[in-house]
Amino acid sequence: MKRAVGDSMADMKTIAMDTVSSGKRVRIESIDAGQGLANRLAAMGLFKNEEVSVIRNDGTGQIIIGVKNSRVILGRGMSHKVLVSLI
């Protein structure tokens, strides 16, 4: 498995959200972004330890995720900065 960040064993299971296949559930481990993007993602309900489902990720373009009882569309660049672990 390709490592997303760092060298610790815990990091081996952390991947960028844009690499997660449709239909998978993940837990947000961290957000590797500046304060502006972090605040924007928080406004969408994306926080550390939040569980979300990847509804659509066809490998290009936007990603649709389920957060709480809502669907959120993230650009590929934004979703690359959200580091998750599979549930």
GUFIRO-425535 format. One line per 4 residues: number of its first residue (from 1); their letters; for each residue x, y, z of N, C-alpha, C. Coordinates in steps of 0.2 Angstrom, whole numbers. Layout:
N
NUM) A) X:Y:Z:X:Y:Z:X:Y:Z | ...
END
This chain:
87
1) MKRA) 4:-6:0:0:0:0:4:6:0 | 3:11:-4:6:17:-4:5:22:2 | 10:24:5:9:29:11:7:36:9 | 3:39:12:1:45:11:5:51:14
5) VGDS) 7:50:20:11:54:24:15:51:29 | 20:54:31:24:51:37:27:44:37 | 30:42:42:33:35:42:30:31:47 | 26:33:52:23:29:57:18:24:54
9) MADM) 17:18:58:12:13:57:5:16:56 | 4:21:60:-3:23:60:-4:27:53 | 1:30:50:0:34:44:-1:29:38 | 1:23:39:1:18:33:-6:17:31
13) KTIA) -11:18:36:-18:17:34:-22:23:32 | -18:29:32:-21:35:30:-20:37:23 | -25:38:20:-25:40:12:-29:46:11 | -28:49:5:-31:55:3:-38:53:1
17) MDTV) -43:57:2:-50:55:0:-51:54:-7 | -47:57:-11:-48:57:-18:-46:50:-21 | -43:46:-17:-41:39:-19:-46:34:-17 | -51:36:-13:-56:31:-10:-61:29:-16
21) SSGK) -63:23:-16:-68:21:-21:-75:22:-19 | -79:23:-24:-86:24:-22:-89:18:-18 | -94:20:-14:-97:15:-9:-93:14:-3 | -87:16:-2:-83:15:4:-85:20:10
25) RVRI) -85:18:16:-85:23:22:-79:24:25 | -77:30:26:-71:32:29:-72:37:35 | -66:37:39:-66:42:45:-61:47:43 | -62:53:44:-58:59:43:-52:59:48
29) ESID) -46:58:47:-41:58:51:-38:65:52 | -37:68:47:-34:75:47:-36:79:41 | -35:85:41:-36:90:35:-29:93:34 | -26:92:29:-19:95:27:-20:101:23
33) AGQG) -23:106:26:-24:112:22:-23:119:26 | -23:124:23:-23:131:26:-29:132:30 | -29:137:34:-35:139:38:-41:141:34 | -40:144:28:-46:146:24:-50:139:22
37) LANR) -46:135:19:-49:129:16:-52:124:22 | -48:124:28:-50:120:33:-57:123:36 | -58:130:36:-64:133:38:-70:131:33 | -68:131:27:-73:130:22:-76:123:22
41) LAAM) -71:118:23:-73:111:24:-77:110:31 | -75:114:36:-79:113:42:-86:116:41 | -87:121:37:-94:123:36:-98:118:32 | -94:113:29:-98:108:25:-99:102:30
45) GLFK) -97:102:36:-97:97:41:-92:92:41 | -86:94:38:-80:89:37:-75:91:43 | -75:87:48:-71:88:54:-67:81:55 | -62:82:59:-58:76:61:-63:71:65
49) NEEV) -62:65:64:-66:59:67:-73:59:64 | -75:63:59:-81:62:56:-81:57:51 | -87:53:51:-87:47:47:-91:49:41 | -89:48:35:-92:50:29:-92:44:24
53) SVIR) -97:44:19:-97:39:14:-95:42:7 | -91:39:3:-90:41:-4:-95:38:-8 | -99:43:-10:-105:41:-15:-103:40:-22 | -99:45:-24:-96:44:-31:-89:47:-32
57) NDGT) -85:43:-35:-78:45:-36:-76:40:-42 | -77:44:-48:-75:40:-54:-68:41:-56 | -64:44:-52:-57:45:-54:-55:51:-57 | -60:55:-59:-59:62:-62:-64:66:-60
61) GQII) -63:73:-60:-68:78:-58:-70:77:-51 | -76:80:-49:-78:80:-42:-80:74:-39 | -80:74:-32:-81:68:-28:-88:70:-24 | -92:65:-24:-98:66:-20:-98:62:-14
65) IGVK) -99:65:-8:-98:62:-2:-105:63:2 | -106:58:7:-112:59:11:-109:61:18 | -112:66:21:-109:69:27:-116:70:31 | -117:66:37:-123:66:41:-128:65:36
69) NSRV) -133:69:35:-139:67:31:-139:72:25 | -133:74:23:-132:78:17:-127:75:12 | -128:77:6:-122:76:1:-118:82:-1 | -112:81:-1:-107:87:-2:-103:85:-8
73) ILGR) -102:90:-13:-98:89:-18:-91:93:-17 | -86:89:-18:-79:92:-17:-75:91:-23 | -71:96:-25:-67:96:-30:-61:91:-29 | -58:89:-34:-52:84:-33:-47:87:-29
77) GMSH) -45:93:-30:-40:96:-26:-41:97:-18 | -48:98:-17:-50:99:-10:-50:92:-7 | -52:87:-10:-53:80:-7:-46:77:-6 | -41:79:-10:-34:77:-9:-31:79:-3
81) KVLV) -34:84:0:-31:87:6:-34:84:13 | -40:80:11:-43:77:17:-41:70:18 | -37:69:23:-34:62:24:-39:58:28 | -40:52:26:-45:47:29:-42:40:30
85) SLI) -46:36:34:-44:29:35:-51:26:34 | -50:20:31:-56:16:29:-59:13:35 | -66:12:35:-69:9:41:-71:2:40
END
